[in-house]
Amino acid sequence: MFGRLTLPQLLFATFLGIAGGIYIYQPIFEQYSRDQKGIKEELKLAQETEKKS
């Protein structure tokens, strides 16, 4: 069916590949999340100062 790999082996290898990708790219996801929070805070501050002016 899949050559020499059985279905459980193929599913396990797929799971390991996805988990490894998430583990490797986790710092990038965290940095993106921090950047987005910072942008939202900057927008709030800009709106507050604009209202005061």
PDB file of N, CA, C and O in Angstrom, chain B, residues numbered from 101:
ATOM      1  N   MET B 101       0.823  -1.194   0.000  1.00  0.00           N
ATOM      2  CA  MET B 101       0.000   0.000   0.000  1.00  0.00           C
ATOM      3  C   MET B 101       0.869   1.262   0.000  1.00  0.00           C
ATOM      4  O   MET B 101       0.790   2.044  -0.947  1.00  0.00           O
ATOM      5  N   PHE B 102       1.688   1.485   1.019  1.00  0.00           N
ATOM      6  CA  PHE B 102       2.556   2.662   1.094  1.00  0.00           C
ATOM      7  C   PHE B 102       4.027   2.277   0.922  1.00  0.00           C
ATOM      8  O   PHE B 102       4.910   3.033   1.329  1.00  0.00           O
ATOM      9  N   GLY B 103       4.296   1.150   0.343  1.00  0.00           N
ATOM     10  CA  GLY B 103       5.675   0.706   0.228  1.00  0.00           C
ATOM     11  C   GLY B 103       6.030  -0.127   1.443  1.00  0.00           C
ATOM     12  O   GLY B 103       5.363  -1.119   1.737  1.00  0.00           O
ATOM     13  N   ARG B 104       7.075   0.270   2.150  1.00  0.00           N
ATOM     14  CA  ARG B 104       7.530  -0.514   3.300  1.00  0.00           C
ATOM     15  C   ARG B 104       6.969  -0.026   4.622  1.00  0.00           C
ATOM     16  O   ARG B 104       7.139  -0.697   5.640  1.00  0.00           O
ATOM     17  N   LEU B 105       6.308   1.118   4.640  1.00  0.00           N
ATOM     18  CA  LEU B 105       5.762   1.648   5.881  1.00  0.00           C
ATOM     19  C   LEU B 105       4.319   1.189   6.083  1.00  0.00           C
ATOM     20  O   LEU B 105       3.508   1.209   5.157  1.00  0.00           O
ATOM     21  N   THR B 106       4.022   0.781   7.299  1.00  0.00           N
ATOM     22  CA  THR B 106       2.643   0.441   7.624  1.00  0.00           C
ATOM     23  C   THR B 106       1.905   1.727   7.970  1.00  0.00           C
ATOM     24  O   THR B 106       2.531   2.763   8.195  1.00  0.00           O
ATOM     25  N   LEU B 107       0.592   1.666   8.013  1.00  0.00           N
ATOM     26  CA  LEU B 107      -0.205   2.854   8.297  1.00  0.00           C
ATOM     27  C   LEU B 107       0.131   3.454   9.673  1.00  0.00           C
ATOM     28  O   LEU B 107       0.282   4.673   9.763  1.00  0.00           O
ATOM     29  N   PRO B 108       0.254   2.659  10.746  1.00  0.00           N
ATOM     30  CA  PRO B 108       0.632   3.272  12.038  1.00  0.00           C
ATOM     31  C   PRO B 108       2.001   3.956  11.997  1.00  0.00           C
ATOM     32  O   PRO B 108       2.188   5.004  12.616  1.00  0.00           O
ATOM     33  N   GLN B 109       2.946   3.373  11.277  1.00  0.00           N
ATOM     34  CA  GLN B 109       4.266   3.992  11.158  1.00  0.00           C
ATOM     35  C   GLN B 109       4.175   5.308  10.394  1.00  0.00           C
ATOM     36  O   GLN B 109       4.837   6.282  10.753  1.00  0.00           O
ATOM     37  N   LEU B 110       3.371   5.339   9.358  1.00  0.00           N
ATOM     38  CA  LEU B 110       3.198   6.544   8.571  1.00  0.00           C
ATOM     39  C   LEU B 110       2.531   7.637   9.402  1.00  0.00           C
ATOM     40  O   LEU B 110       2.944   8.796   9.351  1.00  0.00           O
ATOM     41  N   LEU B 111       1.507   7.276  10.163  1.00  0.00           N
ATOM     42  CA  LEU B 111       0.831   8.251  11.029  1.00  0.00           C
ATOM     43  C   LEU B 111       1.772   8.767  12.115  1.00  0.00           C
ATOM     44  O   LEU B 111       1.757   9.956  12.432  1.00  0.00           O
ATOM     45  N   PHE B 112       2.583   7.890  12.682  1.00  0.00           N
ATOM     46  CA  PHE B 112       3.542   8.298  13.709  1.00  0.00           C
ATOM     47  C   PHE B 112       4.587   9.250  13.132  1.00  0.00           C
ATOM     48  O   PHE B 112       4.939  10.246  13.764  1.00  0.00           O
ATOM     49  N   ALA B 113       5.079   8.946  11.939  1.00  0.00           N
ATOM     50  CA  ALA B 113       6.069   9.816  11.297  1.00  0.00           C
ATOM     51  C   ALA B 113       5.456  11.178  10.975  1.00  0.00           C
ATOM     52  O   ALA B 113       6.119  12.206  11.111  1.00  0.00           O
ATOM     53  N   THR B 114       4.197  11.185  10.551  1.00  0.00           N
ATOM     54  CA  THR B 114       3.507  12.450  10.270  1.00  0.00           C
ATOM     55  C   THR B 114       3.365  13.266  11.540  1.00  0.00           C
ATOM     56  O   THR B 114       3.615  14.471  11.538  1.00  0.00           O
ATOM     57  N   PHE B 115       2.965  12.617  12.629  1.00  0.00           N
ATOM     58  CA  PHE B 115       2.831  13.301  13.913  1.00  0.00           C
ATOM     59  C   PHE B 115       4.163  13.887  14.360  1.00  0.00           C
ATOM     60  O   PHE B 115       4.216  15.034  14.804  1.00  0.00           O
ATOM     61  N   LEU B 116       5.232  13.117  14.247  1.00  0.00           N
ATOM     62  CA  LEU B 116       6.552  13.611  14.640  1.00  0.00           C
ATOM     63  C   LEU B 116       6.972  14.803  13.785  1.00  0.00           C
ATOM     64  O   LEU B 116       7.578  15.745  14.295  1.00  0.00           O
ATOM     65  N   GLY B 117       6.660  14.773  12.508  1.00  0.00           N
ATOM     66  CA  GLY B 117       7.009  15.886  11.629  1.00  0.00           C
ATOM     67  C   GLY B 117       6.272  17.157  12.000  1.00  0.00           C
ATOM     68  O   GLY B 117       6.867  18.234  12.029  1.00  0.00           O
ATOM     69  N   ILE B 118       4.989  17.045  12.283  1.00  0.00           N
ATOM     70  CA  ILE B 118       4.209  18.224  12.666  1.00  0.00           C
ATOM     71  C   ILE B 118       4.667  18.749  14.016  1.00  0.00           C
ATOM     72  O   ILE B 118       4.848  19.955  14.183  1.00  0.00           O
ATOM     73  N   ALA B 119       4.856  17.857  14.983  1.00  0.00           N
ATOM     74  CA  ALA B 119       5.301  18.273  16.319  1.00  0.00           C
ATOM     75  C   ALA B 119       6.685  18.917  16.248  1.00  0.00           C
ATOM     76  O   ALA B 119       6.936  19.911  16.931  1.00  0.00           O
ATOM     77  N   GLY B 120       7.574  18.372  15.442  1.00  0.00           N
ATOM     78  CA  GLY B 120       8.908  18.946  15.293  1.00  0.00           C
ATOM     79  C   GLY B 120       8.862  20.327  14.667  1.00  0.00           C
ATOM     80  O   GLY B 120       9.613  21.218  15.064  1.00  0.00           O
ATOM     81  N   GLY B 121       7.989  20.506  13.694  1.00  0.00           N
ATOM     82  CA  GLY B 121       7.852  21.818  13.064  1.00  0.00           C
ATOM     83  C   GLY B 121       7.333  22.859  14.036  1.00  0.00           C
ATOM     84  O   GLY B 121       7.809  23.994  14.059  1.00  0.00           O
ATOM     85  N   ILE B 122       6.357  22.468  14.837  1.00  0.00           N
ATOM     86  CA  ILE B 122       5.825  23.399  15.841  1.00  0.00           C
ATOM     87  C   ILE B 122       6.904  23.745  16.861  1.00  0.00           C
ATOM     88  O   ILE B 122       7.034  24.904  17.256  1.00  0.00           O
ATOM     89  N   TYR B 123       7.675  22.752  17.290  1.00  0.00           N
ATOM     90  CA  TYR B 123       8.738  22.979  18.270  1.00  0.00           C
ATOM     91  C   TYR B 123       9.800  23.927  17.714  1.00  0.00           C
ATOM     92  O   TYR B 123      10.269  24.817  18.423  1.00  0.00           O
ATOM     93  N   ILE B 124      10.171  23.746  16.477  1.00  0.00           N
ATOM     94  CA  ILE B 124      11.219  24.566  15.870  1.00  0.00           C
ATOM     95  C   ILE B 124      10.746  26.003  15.668  1.00  0.00           C
ATOM     96  O   ILE B 124      11.495  26.946  15.926  1.00  0.00           O
ATOM     97  N   TYR B 125       9.510  26.171  15.210  1.00  0.00           N
ATOM     98  CA  TYR B 125       9.013  27.511  14.890  1.00  0.00           C
ATOM     99  C   TYR B 125       8.324  28.206  16.061  1.00  0.00           C
ATOM    100  O   TYR B 125       7.823  29.319  15.897  1.00  0.00           O
ATOM    101  N   GLN B 126       8.284  27.585  17.230  1.00  0.00           N
ATOM    102  CA  GLN B 126       7.621  28.179  18.393  1.00  0.00           C
ATOM    103  C   GLN B 126       8.175  29.563  18.744  1.00  0.00           C
ATOM    104  O   GLN B 126       7.370  30.457  19.003  1.00  0.00           O
ATOM    105  N   PRO B 127       9.484  29.804  18.773  1.00  0.00           N
ATOM    106  CA  PRO B 127       9.978  31.151  19.078  1.00  0.00           C
ATOM    107  C   PRO B 127       9.490  32.205  18.083  1.00  0.00           C
ATOM    108  O   PRO B 127       9.262  33.354  18.461  1.00  0.00           O
ATOM    109  N   ILE B 128       9.331  31.825  16.827  1.00  0.00           N
ATOM    110  CA  ILE B 128       8.843  32.773  15.822  1.00  0.00           C
ATOM    111  C   ILE B 128       7.391  33.125  16.117  1.00  0.00           C
ATOM    112  O   ILE B 128       7.004  34.290  16.026  1.00  0.00           O
ATOM    113  N   PHE B 129       6.578  32.116  16.475  1.00  0.00           N
ATOM    114  CA  PHE B 129       5.185  32.368  16.820  1.00  0.00           C
ATOM    115  C   PHE B 129       5.076  33.268  18.042  1.00  0.00           C
ATOM    116  O   PHE B 129       4.241  34.172  18.079  1.00  0.00           O
ATOM    117  N   GLU B 130       5.920  33.024  19.045  1.00  0.00           N
ATOM    118  CA  GLU B 130       5.895  33.842  20.260  1.00  0.00           C
ATOM    119  C   GLU B 130       6.296  35.283  19.957  1.00  0.00           C
ATOM    120  O   GLU B 130       5.681  36.215  20.475  1.00  0.00           O
ATOM    121  N   GLN B 131       7.313  35.474  19.132  1.00  0.00           N
ATOM    122  CA  GLN B 131       7.747  36.819  18.764  1.00  0.00           C
ATOM    123  C   GLN B 131       6.642  37.551  18.019  1.00  0.00           C
ATOM    124  O   GLN B 131       6.411  38.735  18.264  1.00  0.00           O
ATOM    125  N   TYR B 132       5.964  36.865  17.120  1.00  0.00           N
ATOM    126  CA  TYR B 132       4.859  37.467  16.373  1.00  0.00           C
ATOM    127  C   TYR B 132       3.748  37.906  17.328  1.00  0.00           C
ATOM    128  O   TYR B 132       3.177  38.986  17.180  1.00  0.00           O
ATOM    129  N   SER B 133       3.451  37.051  18.308  1.00  0.00           N
ATOM    130  CA  SER B 133       2.405  37.375  19.280  1.00  0.00           C
ATOM    131  C   SER B 133       2.796  38.607  20.097  1.00  0.00           C
ATOM    132  O   SER B 133       1.965  39.485  20.329  1.00  0.00           O
ATOM    133  N   ARG B 134       4.050  38.677  20.531  1.00  0.00           N
ATOM    134  CA  ARG B 134       4.514  39.849  21.291  1.00  0.00           C
ATOM    135  C   ARG B 134       4.458  41.106  20.442  1.00  0.00           C
ATOM    136  O   ARG B 134       4.065  42.167  20.927  1.00  0.00           O
ATOM    137  N   ASP B 135       4.848  40.996  19.183  1.00  0.00           N
ATOM    138  CA  ASP B 135       4.805  42.153  18.283  1.00  0.00           C
ATOM    139  C   ASP B 135       3.382  42.650  18.100  1.00  0.00           C
ATOM    140  O   ASP B 135       3.144  43.858  18.101  1.00  0.00           O
ATOM    141  N   GLN B 136       2.433  41.736  17.943  1.00  0.00           N
ATOM    142  CA  GLN B 136       1.042  42.128  17.748  1.00  0.00           C
ATOM    143  C   GLN B 136       0.495  42.828  18.992  1.00  0.00           C
ATOM    144  O   GLN B 136      -0.243  43.806  18.876  1.00  0.00           O
ATOM    145  N   LYS B 137       0.854  42.333  20.181  1.00  0.00           N
ATOM    146  CA  LYS B 137       0.415  42.978  21.419  1.00  0.00           C
ATOM    147  C   LYS B 137       1.012  44.381  21.524  1.00  0.00           C
ATOM    148  O   LYS B 137       0.334  45.315  21.952  1.00  0.00           O
ATOM    149  N   GLY B 138       2.269  44.527  21.138  1.00  0.00           N
ATOM    150  CA  GLY B 138       2.914  45.831  21.177  1.00  0.00           C
ATOM    151  C   GLY B 138       2.264  46.810  20.228  1.00  0.00           C
ATOM    152  O   GLY B 138       2.104  47.983  20.563  1.00  0.00           O
ATOM    153  N   ILE B 139       1.888  46.350  19.053  1.00  0.00           N
ATOM    154  CA  ILE B 139       1.229  47.220  18.075  1.00  0.00           C
ATOM    155  C   ILE B 139      -0.123  47.678  18.607  1.00  0.00           C
ATOM    156  O   ILE B 139      -0.488  48.843  18.451  1.00  0.00           O
ATOM    157  N   LYS B 140      -0.870  46.767  19.237  1.00  0.00           N
ATOM    158  CA  LYS B 140      -2.174  47.132  19.794  1.00  0.00           C
ATOM    159  C   LYS B 140      -2.024  48.177  20.893  1.00  0.00           C
ATOM    160  O   LYS B 140      -2.811  49.121  20.970  1.00  0.00           O
ATOM    161  N   GLU B 141      -1.008  48.007  21.748  1.00  0.00           N
ATOM    162  CA  GLU B 141      -0.774  48.972  22.826  1.00  0.00           C
ATOM    163  C   GLU B 141      -0.390  50.334  22.253  1.00  0.00           C
ATOM    164  O   GLU B 141      -0.841  51.364  22.753  1.00  0.00           O
ATOM    165  N   GLU B 142       0.433  50.347  21.216  1.00  0.00           N
ATOM    166  CA  GLU B 142       0.829  51.607  20.586  1.00  0.00           C
ATOM    167  C   GLU B 142      -0.379  52.317  19.978  1.00  0.00           C
ATOM    168  O   GLU B 142      -0.490  53.539  20.065  1.00  0.00           O
ATOM    169  N   LEU B 143      -1.276  51.558  19.366  1.00  0.00           N
ATOM    170  CA  LEU B 143      -2.472  52.156  18.784  1.00  0.00           C
ATOM    171  C   LEU B 143      -3.377  52.756  19.863  1.00  0.00           C
ATOM    172  O   LEU B 143      -3.956  53.827  19.678  1.00  0.00           O
ATOM    173  N   LYS B 144      -3.490  52.049  20.991  1.00  0.00           N
ATOM    174  CA  LYS B 144      -4.303  52.574  22.095  1.00  0.00           C
ATOM    175  C   LYS B 144      -3.718  53.892  22.617  1.00  0.00           C
ATOM    176  O   LYS B 144      -4.448  54.857  22.847  1.00  0.00           O
ATOM    177  N   LEU B 145      -2.393  53.921  22.801  1.00  0.00           N
ATOM    178  CA  LEU B 145      -1.746  55.126  23.280  1.00  0.00           C
ATOM    179  C   LEU B 145      -1.915  56.279  22.285  1.00  0.00           C
ATOM    180  O   LEU B 145      -2.154  57.418  22.687  1.00  0.00           O
ATOM    181  N   ALA B 146      -1.793  55.986  21.014  1.00  0.00           N
ATOM    182  CA  ALA B 146      -1.943  57.017  19.998  1.00  0.00           C
ATOM    183  C   ALA B 146      -3.374  57.563  19.991  1.00  0.00           C
ATOM    184  O   ALA B 146      -3.576  58.767  19.830  1.00  0.00           O
ATOM    185  N   GLN B 147      -4.360  56.691  20.165  1.00  0.00           N
ATOM    186  CA  GLN B 147      -5.743  57.146  20.192  1.00  0.00           C
ATOM    187  C   GLN B 147      -6.020  57.982  21.431  1.00  0.00           C
ATOM    188  O   GLN B 147      -6.751  58.970  21.359  1.00  0.00           O
ATOM    189  N   GLU B 148      -5.448  57.601  22.564  1.00  0.00           N
ATOM    190  CA  GLU B 148      -5.657  58.348  23.803  1.00  0.00           C
ATOM    191  C   GLU B 148      -5.031  59.740  23.701  1.00  0.00           C
ATOM    192  O   GLU B 148      -5.641  60.722  24.123  1.00  0.00           O
ATOM    193  N   THR B 149      -3.836  59.831  23.152  1.00  0.00           N
ATOM    194  CA  THR B 149      -3.193  61.139  23.019  1.00  0.00           C
ATOM    195  C   THR B 149      -3.923  62.006  21.984  1.00  0.00           C
ATOM    196  O   THR B 149      -3.963  63.230  22.107  1.00  0.00           O
ATOM    197  N   GLU B 150      -4.495  61.358  20.969  1.00  0.00           N
ATOM    198  CA  GLU B 150      -5.250  62.104  19.965  1.00  0.00           C
ATOM    199  C   GLU B 150      -6.533  62.676  20.570  1.00  0.00           C
ATOM    200  O   GLU B 150      -6.930  63.793  20.239  1.00  0.00           O
ATOM    201  N   LYS B 151      -7.175  61.920  21.450  1.00  0.00           N
ATOM    202  CA  LYS B 151      -8.388  62.407  22.098  1.00  0.00           C
ATOM    203  C   LYS B 151      -8.091  63.565  23.031  1.00  0.00           C
ATOM    204  O   LYS B 151      -8.896  64.489  23.152  1.00  0.00           O
ATOM    205  N   LYS B 152      -6.933  63.525  23.698  1.00  0.00           N
ATOM    206  CA  LYS B 152      -6.563  64.583  24.630  1.00  0.00           C
ATOM    207  C   LYS B 152      -6.228  65.887  23.900  1.00  0.00           C
ATOM    208  O   LYS B 152      -6.405  66.973  24.451  1.00  0.00           O
ATOM    209  N   SER B 153      -5.749  65.778  22.677  1.00  0.00           N
ATOM    210  CA  SER B 153      -5.333  66.981  21.920  1.00  0.00           C
ATOM    211  C   SER B 153      -6.498  67.791  21.423  1.00  0.00           C
ATOM    212  O   SER B 153      -6.303  68.820  20.777  1.00  0.00           O
TER     213      SER B 153
END
